[in-house]
Amino acid sequence: MKHDLYEIIHRRRDVRGEFTGAPVPDAVLDRILSAAHAAPSVGLSQPWDFIVVRDRALREAFHDHVRSEREVFAATLDAEAAARFARIKIDGVLESTLSIVVTYDQQRGGPAVLGRHAIADAGLYSVCLAIENLWLAATAERMGVGWVSFYREDFLQGLLGIPAGVRPVAWLCLGPVSELQKVPDLERHGWSGRRPLHQARHDDGWGNRPSTGGSAQR
Amino acid sequence: MKHDLYEIIHRRRDVRGEFTGAPVPDAVLDRILSAAHAAPSVGLSQPWDFIVVRDRALREAFHDHVRSEREVFAATLDAEAAARFARIKIDGVLESTLSIVVTYDQQRGGPAVLGRHAIADAGLYSVCLAIENLWLAATAERMGVGWVSFYREDFLQGLLGIPAGVRPVAWLCLGPVSELQKVPDLERHGWSGRRPLHQARHDDGWGNRPSTGGSAQR
């Protein structure tokens, strides 16, 4: 079966409200994790791990924590923003089929990781590349992924027994969805909009815009 | 034209020695940058920018800097590792057609970026997701990408006039290649090997291995 890369990249969404809770077949989960594990990594260090969380008590404990962090954030907003925020669902921890926590082992492959001597965060970058592979593979499999970032790292570390020196990078809700939204939730709810690509494009130095809108004419 | 996601994910390589220097058509570069720009981002902040570097003088200056950082790293190695390292090509800055520097704007979308109050690095993570989209799209287009990380961020900031508060995250060499290696360079050169996926997999807590090797039987 063919899964077209560009179609997947542009269809992919960050899912909160559309999880159905239907099963994720083992073979599908294996393909998704294999895709993540095939990501590039600095010095071939592969510093990621994947903790598959299905246990209901663990997910409920995490969900309670997310709810309290939501309150912490809401308290920083002015009244108008707080009202908009109140309408936004921030996680599908309980409705999704399972979650995958992705971690970063700072010691893996060390101490002499080729390419990491000058950039301390290079290993962390590698973990994120694996996360995007995972997300695209799940989208190809007609599943949804929702990255929940309303949590404190030390809480998650304690909850899942993650050792010192290993840092949780993402809690990803995963599972079948009723649909993927055409427009991102935060845009639909008027929280923020997307910027056009040409504003993000520079040629041969910061602030030099391509001669014709968005296209490289040279 | 169909570009199969899984085929691309598993064929993708970090390229050093196989760049041909052949042109990158504008339409191809546009598709690659559009793919990067379609990545997920915390609070829909899209904190990335893309600086396309074709200027020869800029690339030579960067290449000289990379060479000196290579020496810095080599000096930290013992004799045996240094001998292995001496055989490894670490960049294709001059041979590739162009480079793309990807940056992270820490202020974009701020101060109240939804999902970033608890995790300061969440914006940085978003930038890396865009990089992986870029890499996969380039692979789909039969191009190669090589992430060069032998540099100091402040050097690159000065070279390209990147303003304070914006952090360079990656220098990516891009262009047509003679081939993509089947086995990663660092593995072929005996620098490091890949770990099997089942070692990276945990169930419902750190260190709990799936009941049957790599597969989720439940």
Interface residues (C-beta under 8 A of the other chain):
Chain A: K2 H3 D4 L5 Y6 I8 I9 H10 R12 D14 D26 L29 D30 R31 L33 S34 A35 H37 A38 A39 P40 V42 G43 L44 S45 Q46 W48 D49 F50 I51 V52 V53 R54 D55 L58 E69 V72 F73 T76 L77 A81 F85 I88 I90 G109 A112 L114 G115 R116 H117 A118 I119 D121 A122 L124 Y125 C128 L129 I131 E132 N133 W135 L136 A137 A140 W147 S149 F150 Y151 R152 E153 L160 G161 I162 P163 V166 V169 A170 P184 L186 E187 W191 S192 G193 R194 R195 L197 A200 R201 H202 D203 D204 G205 W206 G207 P210 G214 S215 A216 Q217 R218
Chain B: K2 H3 D4 L5 Y6 I8 I9 H10 R12 D14 D26 L29 D30 R31 L33 S34 A35 H37 A38 A39 P40 V42 G43 L44 S45 Q46 W48 D49 F50 I51 V52 V53 R54 D55 L58 E69 V72 F73 T76 L77 A81 F85 I88 I90 G109 A112 L114 G115 R116 H117 A118 I119 D121 A122 L124 Y125 C128 L129 I131 E132 N133 W135 L136 A137 A140 W147 S149 F150 Y151 R152 E153 L160 G161 I162 P163 V166 V169 A170 P184 L186 E187 W191 S192 G193 R194 R195 L197 A200 R201 H202 D203 D204 G205 W206 G207 P210 G214 S215 A216 Q217 R218
